[in-house]
Amino acid sequence: MQIRHIQSSDYNTISPLLNEWWGGRQMTDTLPKLFFNHFNDTSFIVEDDKEEVVGFLIGFLSQSKKNTAYIYFVGVHPDYRNQQVARRLYNTFFKVIQRKGRNIVRSVTSPVNKGSIAFHKQMGFAVEEGDKEVEGIKVASNYDGQGHDRVLFMKRV
């Protein structure tokens, strides 16, 4: 497998995969093409030996917090989960943002995404304080709009 920077043209490959990789959840609208056009130096794609996409990470440097970077969206093909694809993507992102003078990484996920919560904890992310708990997990209520609670993560690198 090989990791490379995302390119604008990768949108046409990745966008149709989103709903499929998320088991039918409607995810396509949450990842607009602007991320593929404007965050290439902090976003990555993993391809297998046949140059098929098996994972990607969309990240960016915060414009407001000069020591912070943000992981916005990560996807791994269901057949490649538990094969270190996401870990390799995160570690690549960490190295790039450190070279750019950032030492804090933030990310969010939905409280129903137990796999994402477990993965972030395994990667050393702390769950930030929320204003309520959902099934024992601290969440920020209405973080992404009414009824859209989120688990907030932070890691120092």
C-alpha positions, 0 to 999 in steps of 0.5 A: 500500500502507498500513501500519497497526497489527495488530488482534486481528481480523487473526489470523483473516485472517493465520493461514490464510495462514501455511502457504501463504506458507511453501510448505507448511511448518507455521507456524500454530502458531508465531504464536498469537493472543496476539501480536495481542492484546498487541503491537498498538503494535509490530506492523504489517500491510500492505494493498494498495489492495484492503485485501488483506493483503500483509505483516505484522510481529510485534514487541515490546519486551523486558521484560528488556532495557530498550533492546531490541526483538524482531522475532518474525515477519514474513511477505510474500505471495509475489507481493509479495516483492522489492517493499520490503514487508518493508523498509517494515515493518522501518523502521516498527518501527525508528521506533516502538521508537526513540520508545519509547527502544529502540536494539537490535533482535534477531531469529532465523531458521532456518539453512535460511531463506537469504532471511531471512538475506540480507534481515537482512544487507541491513538491516544486522543482524549475525549474532551469534556461535554455537556452531557453523556450518551451511553457513558461517553461525554458529548457536546450536545447539538455540536453540529446543529439541533440533535447532532451531538458529537464526541470531541477529541484532542491529542498533543503530538 
